[in-house]
Amino acid sequence: MIISDKLYGEFEVEHVLEQLIVSKPVQRLKGIHQGGASYLVNEKWNVTRFDHSIGVMLLIRKLGGSLEEQIAGLLHDVSHTAFSHVVDFVFDNKKEDYHETIYDSIIQESEIPTILKKYHYNYEDILLDDTKWTLLEQPAPELCADRVDYTLRDMFEYGQISLVDVHKFLSDLTVVDGKIYLQNIDIAEWFVKTYYKEVIDFFMDPLNIYGYDRLAKTLKLALAQEIINLDDFLKDDDGLIQKLWSSKNKEIQILLEKLNQNVNVKEDMDQFDLHRKNKIRLIDPSVLNGNTFVRASVLSKKVAEMNKTAYEKAKRGMYIKILSN
């Protein structure tokens, strides 16, 4: 199978990756939007978990990661429920990690273990302990393939950065002891700025906050009235929405009608209709400085200031005034 990706180029992948890519759990991710409820209020916000999962796999490959780590990268998001992190707001889960709590069971109940066994891999060795995959995942505020890909992919697709920017950043990455670092403080400053365009300007865009809030409230009500159940979250986005519409519940339908492309909202701390906080996400990548790696904020006042500003805004949350919906 030949995989072509907008960010990383063209790759020929092994049969085991091909079989996993065409499996039901991975194909389902084509219907799970990365931005949760965002595409309901802005059709251009349409990056999917499938796009991201393929991207993480290819980035790990590009960085010299093993086939096993590429498999882990491809499958790291298969347990995401419909509308991604909206489920965390439904259940008031501050860690935003609901998909991680069900990951093991989703894998075990799928065809994935059988596919891996066919190619002489044990799914438990590859998928149930991601601490060994140091390219794929690192605790914030360091870089990892997951964090890098969703930032680059979203910001490229939404017109905030160019392909030239992406390639310049990728060419500066270096891998030492299985971890991703940067070599140039200017590139580090660029990535920190880009990351905050993602997690502050995009994730906390008033329209995005509105979409998450309204959809979470709709799903909470549907659960309380037993219109949907937990298994319905394992559908794709359209499947879950269709079940809500098909209930013909007037209260649910009124809420769904308020999730549309004509919504008009703004940030207003004085006169607001809703207030919501997201998980605080910070970035401070280590940069090669002589023979050692040093946090970018130590080398750059710009990075330190961006981190402070991002932290304060994330901690404060967003106050949203609804102008029309």
One Martini backbone bead per residue (centre of mass of N, CA, C, O) as a GRO file, in nm:
protein
  325
    1MET     BB    1   0.096   0.036   0.023
    2ILE     BB    2   0.025   0.375  -0.061
    3ILE     BB    3   0.109   0.669   0.120
    4SER     BB    4  -0.040   0.999   0.117
    5ASP     BB    5   0.086   1.307   0.256
    6LYS     BB    6   0.080   1.645   0.296
    7LEU     BB    7   0.331   1.663   0.501
    8TYR     BB    8   0.531   1.384   0.442
    9GLY     BB    9   0.428   1.220   0.197
   10GLU     BB   10   0.551   0.919   0.048
   11PHE     BB   11   0.457   0.570   0.131
   12GLU     BB   12   0.556   0.240   0.184
   13VAL     BB   13   0.375  -0.016   0.340
   14GLU     BB   14   0.317  -0.266   0.528
   15HIS     BB   15   0.090  -0.519   0.563
   16VAL     BB   16   0.012  -0.466   0.856
   17LEU     BB   17  -0.070  -0.172   0.811
   18GLU     BB   18  -0.278  -0.222   0.594
   19GLN     BB   19  -0.469  -0.402   0.765
   20LEU     BB   20  -0.519  -0.183   0.982
   21ILE     BB   21  -0.629   0.047   0.804
   22VAL     BB   22  -0.883  -0.145   0.694
   23SER     BB   23  -0.999  -0.159   0.953
   24LYS     BB   24  -1.267  -0.074   1.139
   25PRO     BB   25  -1.139   0.105   1.366
   26VAL     BB   26  -0.988   0.294   1.162
   27GLN     BB   27  -1.216   0.370   0.962
   28ARG     BB   28  -1.398   0.510   1.174
   29LEU     BB   29  -1.210   0.772   1.196
   30LYS     BB   30  -1.335   0.920   0.945
   31GLY     BB   31  -1.600   0.995   1.152
   32ILE     BB   32  -1.387   1.152   1.342
   33HIS     BB   33  -1.347   1.455   1.476
   34GLN     BB   34  -1.093   1.632   1.607
   35GLY     BB   35  -1.290   1.895   1.696
   36GLY     BB   36  -1.555   1.763   1.740
   37ALA     BB   37  -1.804   2.010   1.712
   38SER     BB   38  -1.683   2.208   1.497
   39TYR     BB   39  -1.822   2.114   1.217
   40LEU     BB   40  -2.113   2.215   1.298
   41VAL     BB   41  -2.006   2.541   1.291
   42ASN     BB   42  -1.752   2.455   1.085
   43GLU     BB   43  -1.686   2.293   0.790
   44LYS     BB   44  -1.363   2.347   0.788
   45TRP     BB   45  -1.346   2.172   1.060
   46ASN     BB   46  -1.238   1.848   0.921
   47VAL     BB   47  -1.048   1.693   1.080
   48THR     BB   48  -0.944   1.364   1.139
   49ARG     BB   49  -0.843   1.084   1.311
   50PHE     BB   50  -0.730   0.949   1.062
   51ASP     BB   51  -0.535   1.161   0.965
   52HIS     BB   52  -0.372   1.163   1.232
   53SER     BB   53  -0.292   0.862   1.252
   54ILE     BB   54  -0.133   0.852   0.991
   55GLY     BB   55   0.060   1.082   1.067
   56VAL     BB   56   0.193   0.954   1.314
   57MET     BB   57   0.304   0.710   1.173
   58LEU     BB   58   0.480   0.871   0.961
   59LEU     BB   59   0.650   1.034   1.157
   60ILE     BB   60   0.784   0.796   1.293
   61ARG     BB   61   0.909   0.690   1.035
   62LYS     BB   62   1.071   0.949   0.961
   63LEU     BB   63   1.229   0.920   1.257
   64GLY     BB   64   1.296   0.591   1.284
   65GLY     BB   65   1.081   0.416   1.375
   66SER     BB   66   0.945   0.142   1.447
   67LEU     BB   67   0.698  -0.067   1.354
   68GLU     BB   68   0.570  -0.087   1.635
   69GLU     BB   69   0.541   0.224   1.673
   70GLN     BB   70   0.365   0.268   1.425
   71ILE     BB   71   0.131   0.099   1.526
   72ALA     BB   72   0.078   0.263   1.781
   73GLY     BB   73   0.023   0.527   1.627
   74LEU     BB   74  -0.218   0.434   1.453
   75LEU     BB   75  -0.385   0.323   1.735
   76HIS     BB   76  -0.406   0.555   1.962
   77ASP     BB   77  -0.730   0.652   1.862
   78VAL     BB   78  -0.954   0.413   1.847
   79SER     BB   79  -1.116   0.508   2.128
   80HIS     BB   80  -1.257   0.730   2.012
   81THR     BB   81  -1.526   0.900   2.031
   82ALA     BB   82  -1.768   1.065   1.945
   83PHE     BB   83  -1.645   1.382   1.923
   84SER     BB   84  -1.429   1.308   2.106
   85HIS     BB   85  -1.394   1.536   2.375
   86VAL     BB   86  -1.696   1.574   2.443
   87VAL     BB   87  -1.726   1.341   2.650
   88ASP     BB   88  -1.573   1.491   2.880
   89PHE     BB   89  -1.806   1.704   2.916
   90VAL     BB   90  -2.034   1.510   2.980
   91PHE     BB   91  -1.845   1.384   3.239
   92ASP     BB   92  -1.654   1.592   3.371
   93ASN     BB   93  -1.350   1.542   3.245
   94LYS     BB   94  -1.059   1.707   3.314
   95LYS     BB   95  -0.842   1.513   3.163
   96GLU     BB   96  -0.936   1.418   2.881
   97ASP     BB   97  -0.935   1.055   2.899
   98TYR     BB   98  -1.159   0.852   2.817
   99HIS     BB   99  -1.025   0.693   2.580
  100GLU     BB  100  -0.808   0.563   2.769
  101THR     BB  101  -1.002   0.396   2.962
  102ILE     BB  102  -1.107   0.215   2.689
  103TYR     BB  103  -0.877   0.097   2.516
  104ASP     BB  104  -0.836  -0.201   2.592
  105SER     BB  105  -1.128  -0.298   2.521
  106ILE     BB  106  -1.134  -0.210   2.228
  107ILE     BB  107  -0.904  -0.385   2.132
  108GLN     BB  108  -0.997  -0.672   2.239
  109GLU     BB  109  -1.290  -0.642   2.068
  110SER     BB  110  -1.125  -0.661   1.815
  111GLU     BB  111  -0.928  -0.741   1.518
  112ILE     BB  112  -0.637  -0.658   1.598
  113PRO     BB  113  -0.506  -0.907   1.737
  114THR     BB  114  -0.535  -1.090   1.485
  115ILE     BB  115  -0.363  -0.929   1.291
  116LEU     BB  116  -0.103  -0.932   1.460
  117LYS     BB  117  -0.074  -1.241   1.482
  118LYS     BB  118  -0.034  -1.293   1.175
  119TYR     BB  119   0.254  -1.110   1.221
  120HIS     BB  120   0.380  -1.188   1.510
  121TYR     BB  121   0.208  -1.016   1.718
  122ASN     BB  122   0.161  -0.871   2.039
  123TYR     BB  123  -0.067  -0.654   2.150
  124GLU     BB  124   0.035  -0.608   2.442
  125ASP     BB  125   0.327  -0.512   2.369
  126ILE     BB  126   0.229  -0.259   2.188
  127LEU     BB  127  -0.063  -0.130   2.328
  128LEU     BB  128  -0.047  -0.152   2.673
  129ASP     BB  129   0.249   0.020   2.658
  130ASP     BB  130   0.348   0.354   2.587
  131THR     BB  131   0.628   0.409   2.735
  132LYS     BB  132   0.814   0.282   2.501
  133TRP     BB  133   0.698   0.523   2.310
  134THR     BB  134   0.889   0.812   2.272
  135LEU     BB  135   0.777   0.935   2.008
  136LEU     BB  136   0.470   0.931   2.053
  137GLU     BB  137   0.511   0.983   2.379
  138GLN     BB  138   0.498   1.278   2.595
  139PRO     BB  139   0.520   1.475   2.836
  140ALA     BB  140   0.439   1.760   2.920
  141PRO     BB  141   0.623   2.002   2.722
  142GLU     BB  142   0.700   1.804   2.509
  143LEU     BB  143   0.776   1.635   2.236
  144CYS     BB  144   0.561   1.458   1.997
  145ALA     BB  145   0.395   1.305   1.749
  146ASP     BB  146   0.114   1.376   1.840
  147ARG     BB  147   0.153   1.683   1.898
  148VAL     BB  148   0.275   1.761   1.626
  149ASP     BB  149   0.055   1.667   1.428
  150TYR     BB  150  -0.199   1.822   1.526
  151THR     BB  151  -0.074   2.097   1.486
  152LEU     BB  152   0.014   2.094   1.189
  153ARG     BB  153  -0.250   1.994   1.061
  154ASP     BB  154  -0.450   2.205   1.151
  155MET     BB  155  -0.285   2.465   1.070
  156PHE     BB  156  -0.271   2.392   0.772
  157GLU     BB  157  -0.577   2.343   0.705
  158TYR     BB  158  -0.647   2.648   0.844
  159GLY     BB  159  -0.412   2.860   0.731
  160GLN     BB  160  -0.159   2.926   0.946
  161ILE     BB  161   0.030   2.742   0.769
  162SER     BB  162   0.285   2.616   0.574
  163LEU     BB  163   0.465   2.382   0.405
  164VAL     BB  164   0.730   2.526   0.451
  165ASP     BB  165   0.709   2.537   0.756
  166VAL     BB  166   0.690   2.236   0.807
  167HIS     BB  167   0.965   2.152   0.673
  168LYS     BB  168   1.144   2.329   0.847
  169PHE     BB  169   1.072   2.194   1.113
  170LEU     BB  170   1.137   1.894   1.043
  171SER     BB  171   1.448   1.953   0.976
  172ASP     BB  172   1.507   2.023   1.299
  173LEU     BB  173   1.474   1.752   1.389
  174THR     BB  174   1.575   1.534   1.661
  175VAL     BB  175   1.708   1.211   1.771
  176VAL     BB  176   1.742   1.115   2.122
  177ASP     BB  177   1.683   0.839   2.278
  178GLY     BB  178   1.383   0.843   2.139
  179LYS     BB  179   1.371   1.164   2.125
  180ILE     BB  180   1.236   1.484   2.066
  181TYR     BB  181   1.415   1.755   1.911
  182LEU     BB  182   1.571   2.068   1.890
  183GLN     BB  183   1.823   2.302   1.729
  184ASN     BB  184   1.642   2.574   1.714
  185ILE     BB  185   1.510   2.851   1.866
  186ASP     BB  186   1.340   2.966   1.632
  187ILE     BB  187   1.177   2.707   1.590
  188ALA     BB  188   1.065   2.690   1.871
  189GLU     BB  189   0.909   2.955   1.864
  190TRP     BB  190   0.729   2.875   1.628
  191PHE     BB  191   0.594   2.629   1.762
  192VAL     BB  192   0.475   2.764   2.008
  193LYS     BB  193   0.299   2.958   1.849
  194THR     BB  194   0.144   2.733   1.694
  195TYR     BB  195   0.034   2.577   1.938
  196TYR     BB  196  -0.138   2.828   2.043
  197LYS     BB  197  -0.318   2.839   1.796
  198GLU     BB  198  -0.444   2.570   1.870
  199VAL     BB  199  -0.510   2.564   2.203
  200ILE     BB  200  -0.625   2.864   2.196
  201ASP     BB  201  -0.741   2.982   1.923
  202PHE     BB  202  -0.900   2.713   1.855
  203PHE     BB  203  -1.005   2.556   2.103
  204MET     BB  204  -1.088   2.870   2.221
  205ASP     BB  205  -1.284   2.937   2.032
  206PRO     BB  206  -1.594   3.054   2.065
  207LEU     BB  207  -1.723   2.849   1.866
  208ASN     BB  208  -1.603   2.595   1.993
  209ILE     BB  209  -1.714   2.630   2.277
  210TYR     BB  210  -2.007   2.628   2.195
  211GLY     BB  211  -2.018   2.348   2.061
  212TYR     BB  212  -1.936   2.183   2.307
  213ASP     BB  213  -2.152   2.278   2.504
  214ARG     BB  214  -2.410   2.204   2.342
  215LEU     BB  215  -2.347   1.906   2.286
  216ALA     BB  216  -2.308   1.814   2.576
  217LYS     BB  217  -2.595   1.887   2.669
  218THR     BB  218  -2.742   1.704   2.470
  219LEU     BB  219  -2.611   1.433   2.563
  220LYS     BB  220  -2.695   1.444   2.856
  221LEU     BB  221  -2.999   1.442   2.801
  222ALA     BB  222  -3.006   1.178   2.634
  223LEU     BB  223  -2.908   1.001   2.866
  224ALA     BB  224  -3.124   1.072   3.081
  225GLN     BB  225  -3.361   0.977   2.858
  226GLU     BB  226  -3.258   0.718   2.699
  227ILE     BB  227  -3.175   0.773   2.388
  228ILE     BB  228  -2.893   0.701   2.487
  229ASN     BB  229  -2.577   0.526   2.509
  230LEU     BB  230  -2.256   0.432   2.543
  231ASP     BB  231  -2.243   0.273   2.270
  232ASP     BB  232  -2.304   0.527   2.085
  233PHE     BB  233  -2.007   0.647   2.113
  234LEU     BB  234  -1.899   0.412   1.901
  235LYS     BB  235  -1.971   0.573   1.691
  236ASP     BB  236  -1.999   0.806   1.476
  237ASP     BB  237  -2.096   1.118   1.438
  238ASP     BB  238  -2.341   1.069   1.247
  239GLY     BB  239  -2.463   0.832   1.408
  240LEU     BB  240  -2.529   0.996   1.663
  241ILE     BB  241  -2.696   1.222   1.539
  242GLN     BB  242  -2.913   1.041   1.410
  243LYS     BB  243  -3.022   0.932   1.678
  244LEU     BB  244  -3.117   1.201   1.786
  245TRP     BB  245  -3.313   1.275   1.556
  246SER     BB  246  -3.486   0.999   1.558
  247SER     BB  247  -3.632   1.057   1.838
  248LYS     BB  248  -3.818   1.324   1.822
  249ASN     BB  249  -3.713   1.514   2.035
  250LYS     BB  250  -3.772   1.839   2.092
  251GLU     BB  251  -3.543   1.922   2.285
  252ILE     BB  252  -3.316   1.801   2.112
  253GLN     BB  253  -3.379   1.949   1.843
  254ILE     BB  254  -3.335   2.235   1.944
  255LEU     BB  255  -3.037   2.196   2.017
  256LEU     BB  256  -2.938   2.104   1.733
  257GLU     BB  257  -3.026   2.368   1.580
  258LYS     BB  258  -2.791   2.536   1.737
  259LEU     BB  259  -2.604   2.356   1.544
  260ASN     BB  260  -2.457   2.580   1.319
  261GLN     BB  261  -2.326   2.791   1.053
  262ASN     BB  262  -2.476   3.073   1.193
  263VAL     BB  263  -2.327   3.119   1.433
  264ASN     BB  264  -2.293   3.395   1.682
  265VAL     BB  265  -1.993   3.480   1.858
  266LYS     BB  266  -1.827   3.601   2.168
  267GLU     BB  267  -1.604   3.752   2.367
  268ASP     BB  268  -1.735   3.808   2.718
  269MET     BB  269  -1.673   3.893   3.053
  270ASP     BB  270  -1.942   4.061   3.128
  271GLN     BB  271  -2.147   3.937   2.892
  272PHE     BB  272  -2.244   3.608   2.953
  273ASP     BB  273  -2.362   3.266   2.873
  274LEU     BB  274  -2.073   3.121   2.890
  275HIS     BB  275  -1.842   2.895   3.069
  276ARG     BB  276  -1.515   2.754   2.973
  277LYS     BB  277  -1.283   2.489   3.032
  278ASN     BB  278  -0.981   2.366   2.948
  279LYS     BB  279  -0.726   2.196   2.922
  280ILE     BB  280  -0.404   2.241   3.011
  281ARG     BB  281  -0.174   2.340   2.744
  282LEU     BB  282   0.177   2.296   2.721
  283ILE     BB  283   0.490   2.430   2.573
  284ASP     BB  284   0.862   2.324   2.611
  285PRO     BB  285   1.100   2.259   2.428
  286SER     BB  286   1.385   2.100   2.372
  287VAL     BB  287   1.718   2.235   2.311
  288LEU     BB  288   2.004   2.254   2.152
  289ASN     BB  289   2.294   2.337   2.378
  290GLY     BB  290   2.547   2.226   2.262
  291ASN     BB  291   2.559   1.925   2.467
  292THR     BB  292   2.264   2.013   2.546
  293PHE     BB  293   1.933   2.024   2.684
  294VAL     BB  294   1.701   2.304   2.665
  295ARG     BB  295   1.465   2.489   2.750
  296ALA     BB  296   1.320   2.736   2.569
  297SER     BB  297   1.253   2.936   2.811
  298VAL     BB  298   1.559   2.978   2.882
  299LEU     BB  299   1.640   3.098   2.584
  300SER     BB  300   1.339   3.242   2.573
  301LYS     BB  301   1.126   3.502   2.632
  302LYS     BB  302   0.901   3.440   2.434
  303VAL     BB  303   0.827   3.164   2.548
  304ALA     BB  304   0.770   3.249   2.837
  305GLU     BB  305   0.539   3.447   2.759
  306MET     BB  306   0.356   3.248   2.608
  307ASN     BB  307   0.313   3.058   2.848
  308LYS     BB  308   0.186   3.260   3.041
  309THR     BB  309  -0.053   3.345   2.862
  310ALA     BB  310  -0.173   3.061   2.817
  311TYR     BB  311  -0.220   2.987   3.111
  312GLU     BB  312  -0.408   3.220   3.188
  313LYS     BB  313  -0.630   3.162   2.976
  314ALA     BB  314  -0.689   2.866   3.050
  315LYS     BB  315  -0.760   2.920   3.351
  316ARG     BB  316  -0.995   3.121   3.291
  317GLY     BB  317  -1.120   3.092   3.026
  318MET     BB  318  -1.436   3.118   2.851
  319TYR     BB  319  -1.638   3.398   2.758
  320ILE     BB  320  -1.971   3.375   2.617
  321LYS     BB  321  -2.149   3.542   2.361
  322ILE     BB  322  -2.470   3.517   2.224
  323LEU     BB  323  -2.598   3.652   1.926
  324SER     BB  324  -2.654   3.384   1.741
  325ASN     BB  325  -2.852   3.050   1.661
   0.00000   0.00000   0.00000
